[in-house]
Amino acid sequence: MSLLTVITSFSPSGYELYGKAFLKSFGEFWPLTVKLLVAWEGERPSGFQGFDLLKTEPCASFLARHKDNLAVAGLQEDERSPWGPKARREDYSFRHDAYKFSRKVFAVAHASRLIGYGKLFWIDADTVTHQRMSEDVLRHLLPDNVSLCYLARPRSYSELGFVGYNLQQKEARDFIQRYERRYADDEFFDDPAWDDCWQFDRLVRLYLPRCKMIPHTSQSQPFDNSVLGQYMTHLKGPRKAA
């Protein structure tokens, strides 16, 4: 039986807003046989294993290199990758906020190196578990013969609040390395969008790894309207504060 590991991450403010609820509900409803790794930033939440994301490489170098780059934070339009009308109206493009969304990619990559084998599941920290989870659910979502599982959306970017990586498959490990390099080597600059979802979909289209698309019935809330919604609620966007 392969090792099952969940990785999540949050900033100090994210820990207060939703991270505490994630950790509490994980402890209540997840089996002890599923390992949890937490990527925190600065102060470590007591009682949990993981690492300070800000002290890992290449994340630390990326953040230091771009700490004053408004374009990489989605706060200034870059001529290499024009914004859409809505972003211009709001003076912020989340699709270009690589400074924020790269962190989950770095967290997954670092976690994959720490555990080395088994199956690794990314879950957004703005998620609350409300029903007992089992190993069988995870193994069904990510069978041994595929490399990735995720929530694809036709005609739109994928929902990456939940992603499974089968580290027993070389192409999954290769995918994670390529994913990390998109940010570590600043390869994202000439792309139409710089967020983790666009970069993920680009790599899937380019390298065609064996994937399982998790079925769902909603374009706007695919997580909650899939089998995952039987066990968890994804409090994405303004739902976090609720």
C-alpha positions as CSV (number, residue, x, y, z in Angstrom):
1,M,0.0,0.0,0.0
2,S,1.4,3.4,-1.0
3,L,1.8,6.3,1.4
4,L,-0.9,8.9,1.2
5,T,0.1,12.5,2.0
6,V,-1.9,15.8,1.9
7,I,-0.1,19.1,1.5
8,T,-1.6,22.5,2.1
9,S,-0.2,26.0,2.7
10,F,-1.2,29.4,4.1
11,S,0.1,32.8,5.0
12,P,-0.1,34.1,8.6
13,S,-3.3,36.0,7.7
14,G,-4.6,33.0,5.9
15,Y,-4.0,30.8,8.9
16,E,-6.2,33.1,11.0
17,L,-8.9,33.4,8.4
18,Y,-9.3,29.8,7.3
19,G,-6.2,27.7,8.0
20,K,-7.2,27.0,11.6
21,A,-10.5,25.6,10.5
22,F,-8.8,23.5,7.8
23,L,-6.4,22.0,10.4
24,K,-9.1,21.4,13.0
25,S,-11.5,19.7,10.6
26,F,-8.7,17.6,9.1
27,G,-7.8,16.3,12.6
28,E,-11.5,15.5,13.3
29,F,-12.4,13.7,10.0
30,W,-9.3,12.4,8.3
31,P,-7.7,8.9,9.1
32,L,-4.4,8.9,10.9
33,T,-3.0,6.8,8.1
34,V,-3.1,9.9,5.8
35,K,-0.1,12.1,6.6
36,L,-0.6,15.9,6.6
37,L,2.2,18.3,5.7
38,V,1.7,22.0,6.2
39,A,3.7,24.7,4.4
40,W,3.5,27.7,6.7
41,E,5.1,31.1,6.3
42,G,7.0,32.3,9.4
43,E,5.3,31.1,12.6
44,R,4.7,27.4,12.7
45,P,1.3,26.2,13.8
46,S,1.8,23.9,16.8
47,G,1.2,20.2,16.5
48,F,1.7,19.9,12.8
49,Q,4.5,18.6,10.6
50,G,5.7,20.5,7.6
51,F,8.1,23.3,6.7
52,D,8.5,27.1,6.5
53,L,7.8,27.7,2.8
54,L,9.7,31.0,2.9
55,K,12.9,29.2,3.8
56,T,12.7,26.6,1.0
57,E,14.4,26.9,-2.4
58,P,13.6,27.9,-5.1
59,C,10.7,29.6,-3.4
60,A,12.8,32.0,-1.3
61,S,14.8,33.1,-4.3
62,F,11.7,33.7,-6.4
63,L,10.0,35.8,-3.8
64,A,13.2,37.8,-3.1
65,R,13.8,38.4,-6.8
66,H,10.3,39.7,-7.4
67,K,9.4,41.3,-4.1
68,D,9.3,44.8,-5.7
69,N,7.9,43.7,-9.0
70,L,4.3,45.0,-9.2
71,A,3.6,43.2,-12.4
72,V,4.4,39.8,-10.9
73,A,2.0,40.6,-8.0
74,G,-0.8,41.4,-10.6
75,L,-0.7,45.1,-9.7
76,Q,0.8,46.5,-12.9
77,E,0.2,45.5,-16.5
78,D,3.2,44.1,-18.3
79,E,3.4,44.6,-22.1
80,R,4.5,40.9,-22.5
81,S,1.2,39.7,-21.2
82,P,-1.7,42.2,-21.5
83,W,-4.6,42.2,-19.0
84,G,-8.3,41.9,-19.7
85,P,-10.9,44.7,-19.3
86,K,-12.0,43.6,-15.9
87,A,-8.5,43.5,-14.5
88,R,-7.8,47.0,-15.9
89,R,-11.0,48.3,-14.2
90,E,-10.0,46.8,-10.9
91,D,-6.3,47.6,-11.1
92,Y,-5.5,44.0,-10.2
93,S,-5.1,40.8,-12.3
94,F,-5.3,37.6,-10.3
95,R,-4.4,35.8,-13.5
96,H,-1.0,37.6,-13.3
97,D,-0.4,37.3,-9.5
98,A,2.5,34.9,-9.8
99,Y,3.9,36.2,-6.5
100,K,0.9,34.7,-4.7
101,F,-0.1,31.6,-6.7
102,S,3.4,30.3,-7.3
103,R,3.6,29.4,-3.6
104,K,1.3,26.4,-3.9
105,V,3.5,25.1,-6.7
106,F,6.6,25.5,-4.6
107,A,4.9,23.8,-1.7
108,V,3.8,20.8,-3.8
109,A,7.3,20.5,-5.3
110,H,9.1,20.7,-1.9
111,A,6.6,18.2,-0.4
112,S,7.2,15.8,-3.2
113,R,10.9,15.9,-2.5
114,L,10.4,15.4,1.2
115,I,8.2,12.3,0.9
116,G,9.7,10.9,-2.3
117,Y,7.0,8.3,-3.0
118,G,3.4,7.4,-2.6
119,K,0.5,9.7,-3.6
120,L,0.5,13.4,-2.8
121,F,-2.7,15.4,-2.7
122,W,-2.8,19.2,-2.7
123,I,-5.9,20.7,-1.0
124,D,-6.5,24.4,-0.7
125,A,-6.4,25.5,3.0
126,D,-9.7,27.4,2.6
127,T,-11.4,24.0,2.7
128,V,-13.3,22.5,5.6
129,T,-13.9,18.8,6.0
130,H,-17.4,17.9,7.3
131,Q,-17.6,14.2,6.8
132,R,-15.3,11.3,7.6
133,M,-12.7,10.8,4.8
134,S,-11.3,7.4,4.0
135,E,-8.2,6.1,2.1
136,D,-10.5,4.4,-0.3
137,V,-11.9,7.7,-1.6
138,L,-8.4,9.0,-2.3
139,R,-7.3,5.8,-4.0
140,H,-10.5,5.9,-6.2
141,L,-9.7,9.5,-7.2
142,L,-6.1,8.7,-8.0
143,P,-5.8,5.1,-9.3
144,D,-2.4,3.5,-9.5
145,N,-2.4,3.6,-13.3
146,V,-2.7,7.4,-13.7
147,S,-0.3,10.2,-12.8
148,L,-2.6,13.1,-12.0
149,C,-6.2,13.8,-10.9
150,Y,-7.9,17.2,-10.9
151,L,-11.0,19.1,-11.6
152,A,-10.9,20.1,-15.2
153,R,-13.4,22.7,-16.6
154,P,-14.4,22.8,-20.3
155,R,-13.7,26.2,-21.9
156,S,-12.1,27.5,-18.8
157,Y,-9.0,27.0,-16.6
158,S,-9.0,24.1,-14.2
159,E,-10.0,24.2,-10.6
160,L,-6.9,23.3,-8.6
161,G,-8.3,23.4,-5.1
162,F,-7.7,19.6,-5.1
163,V,-5.0,17.9,-7.2
164,G,-3.5,14.4,-6.8
165,Y,0.0,13.5,-7.9
166,N,1.0,9.8,-8.1
167,L,4.7,10.0,-7.2
168,Q,5.0,6.3,-8.2
169,Q,4.7,7.4,-11.8
170,K,7.8,9.1,-13.3
171,E,5.7,11.4,-15.4
172,A,4.0,12.8,-12.3
173,R,7.4,13.6,-10.8
174,D,8.6,15.1,-14.1
175,F,5.4,17.2,-14.3
176,I,6.0,18.6,-10.8
177,Q,9.6,19.5,-11.7
178,R,8.4,21.3,-14.9
179,Y,5.6,23.0,-13.0
180,E,8.1,24.4,-10.4
181,R,10.6,25.5,-13.2
182,R,7.9,27.7,-14.7
183,Y,8.4,30.0,-11.7
184,A,11.9,29.1,-10.5
185,D,13.3,30.0,-14.0
186,D,10.8,32.8,-14.8
187,E,9.5,30.9,-17.7
188,F,6.0,32.2,-17.3
189,F,6.5,35.8,-18.5
190,D,5.5,35.4,-22.1
191,D,2.3,33.4,-21.3
192,P,-1.2,34.9,-21.5
193,A,-1.6,34.2,-17.7
194,W,0.8,33.6,-14.9
195,D,-1.3,31.9,-12.2
196,D,-0.9,28.3,-11.2
197,C,-4.0,27.1,-13.0
198,W,-2.9,28.4,-16.4
199,Q,0.6,27.0,-16.0
200,F,-0.9,23.6,-14.9
201,D,-3.2,23.4,-17.9
202,R,-0.3,24.5,-20.3
203,L,1.8,21.6,-19.1
204,V,-1.0,19.1,-19.3
205,R,-1.7,20.1,-22.9
206,L,2.0,20.0,-23.8
207,Y,3.1,16.8,-22.1
208,L,-0.2,14.8,-22.0
209,P,0.3,13.0,-18.7
210,R,-2.1,10.2,-17.8
211,C,-4.9,12.1,-15.9
212,K,-8.1,11.3,-14.3
213,M,-10.6,14.2,-14.6
214,I,-12.8,14.3,-11.4
215,P,-16.4,14.5,-12.6
216,H,-18.5,17.5,-11.5
217,T,-21.6,19.3,-12.4
218,S,-20.7,23.0,-11.9
219,Q,-18.5,25.4,-13.8
220,S,-18.4,27.9,-10.9
221,Q,-18.0,25.4,-8.0
222,P,-16.7,22.2,-9.3
223,F,-15.1,21.1,-6.0
224,D,-18.3,21.2,-4.0
225,N,-20.3,19.7,-6.9
226,S,-18.1,16.6,-7.2
227,V,-17.6,13.6,-5.0
228,L,-15.3,15.9,-2.9
229,G,-18.3,17.9,-1.9
230,Q,-19.6,14.9,0.1
231,Y,-16.7,15.2,2.4
232,M,-15.4,18.8,2.1
233,T,-16.5,22.4,1.4
234,H,-14.2,24.7,-0.6
235,L,-14.7,28.2,0.7
236,K,-13.2,29.9,-2.3
237,G,-13.3,33.7,-2.9
238,P,-15.6,35.8,-0.7
239,R,-16.9,32.6,1.0
240,K,-13.7,32.5,3.1
241,A,-14.9,35.2,5.4
242,A,-18.2,33.3,6.0
